[in-house]
């Protein structure tokens, strides 16, 4: 049985002085997928601010809004009700591919996009050589598991240790990071061994034993999906199977393709952003 | 760019071929761009690999799914043609981002007619005056649906831009406002311009600002040359940006090597104008061969414009070739190779005497969605310095008035 989850995601941006205009894009609307159905969703940015949406290159629902009046605070509320599924596990062996088949499939196809390094996921030859050695002789699926475990072992989860612009390499060197860093490092290593992999941005209910009707403080979360015949999700941060607790919002090559909030404004530099995520298991 | 006094003449039948070739090229470039930012059919059908697009520095995912109102992304194209050893015109480069140079055509023609007032009367020399009205018509035709009388502006990076003169000239000849990014602002997904009579909604922006600088929300966040909100206004369909954002993926010099195949694929036609023989370096064998024969080839950066970064093997020193080898080996995707072609020459006035100098031809085309119109004559660029092979104005080149009727030569 899957879960029905209610997500309330509030982002408050406080500027250091009055901002004349701001132009913003929010990527906060959960996708509807074979494994997840978004029953209802809404993104608002304060009274009188019109919000319109489009589907970007990656298939993400983008909410666009500009605030034309002078303001010193901006509050974005994203609420959604989503039905999720238990973990599917790895599909039957007949649907999986060998390294050879993978190579052929990827060379000139669309999957190549998820194999190429990006600015945030480029790593040194030293690290990629280690990843290749550590996964020698493994099947694509077991290699993916091994990489995810290796990242979890190497990087300690330390909130605040890194920022949104921290690269996979920097996170590796530091040995600390958050889910974004662990996801990007996992992507980097998967790509160096030849596995197409993508970044997933979304939400996670923190408790596997949550009863219906209980609300928890959740958070924005990030994990990965790799392709070896079909896309399979892995959560390198928690090591838990991706299933009813995970809600997918956006997928791309790295964080830069799927930032929950992106904006530009006329006004003084600096400011503060506070984010709260409440996740309620409804059923 | 200096003007040479001796005009160049192209035979009418040959010009007809050039014009047909340019029209065909613009049609295929449009089809390719619609495919890249749409379904990607040609890639899935194996005509060319996805890797070309994914590795192109000018591919702009930010505009995927934006469909221009009249389907046109290439309102203005400038192709670079040269004659090969047999005298046949070949395409050297496609330019569909913000091609410049048309102001020289207009100025050269009016200078020649000013100096020799009898010539147009006696020889039916076409005026180039039609260009601004054709361009304005194409821009108006690109306006969002339902706009009866579109308000068109020319967006310039400003007075420090090398082509600022052209921006002012085109705005003046079209009778539209010349604006900078700071004159524009977005409200509610609509673009407005500040004028002396208050704000006015803008329907079509003929932009002479590169993609990277157009909208700090989607591209360079430090840009002050554009206007935040522009891309989403275009996506919303309230304004048209011409030429289209992301067009640079089509004039990437590796994509260029596929143009003959793409003409067959999209149009079901044979190319009217052939490419210059070119080599892609993604094949390791080709790369090795090119590197072993670097002194006999021309190497071009795939995303270069205006002749920047081109290495001419036969003219390079040993040290330059060694540096080039390192650079190309490190980034084969960044380069393509061509056989050097001895450019055809045309007489120029060198001091008091006539002397032959290498030339090329840049025809300009305007696409209004119903028809691709080719400006009669185009721009002839000429290497003025003796021994110089590149004709780009940034490399000290000049220009010539170019007529296509055969009228200049034997008339009068």
Boltz contact constraints between the chains, C-beta under 6 A:
constraints:
  - contact:
      token1: [A, 23]
      token2: [B, 217]
      max_distance: 6.0
  - contact:
      token1: [A, 23]
      token2: [B, 228]
      max_distance: 6.0
  - contact:
      token1: [A, 23]
      token2: [B, 229]
      max_distance: 6.0
  - contact:
      token1: [A, 54]
      token2: [B, 235]
      max_distance: 6.0
  - contact:
      token1: [A, 57]
      token2: [B, 61]
      max_distance: 6.0
  - contact:
      token1: [A, 57]
      token2: [B, 64]
      max_distance: 6.0
  - contact:
      token1: [A, 64]
      token2: [B, 232]
      max_distance: 6.0
  - contact:
      token1: [A, 68]
      token2: [B, 187]
      max_distance: 6.0
  - contact:
      token1: [A, 108]
      token2: [B, 49]
      max_distance: 6.0
  - contact:
      token1: [A, 108]
      token2: [B, 50]
      max_distance: 6.0
  - contact:
      token1: [A, 110]
      token2: [B, 50]
      max_distance: 6.0
  - contact:
      token1: [A, 112]
      token2: [B, 50]
      max_distance: 6.0
  - contact:
      token1: [A, 112]
      token2: [B, 51]
      max_distance: 6.0
  - contact:
      token1: [A, 112]
      token2: [B, 54]
      max_distance: 6.0
  - contact:
      token1: [A, 113]
      token2: [B, 54]
      max_distance: 6.0
  - contact:
      token1: [A, 264]
      token2: [B, 216]
      max_distance: 6.0
  - contact:
      token1: [A, 264]
      token2: [B, 217]
      max_distance: 6.0
  - contact:
      token1: [A, 264]
      token2: [B, 228]
      max_distance: 6.0
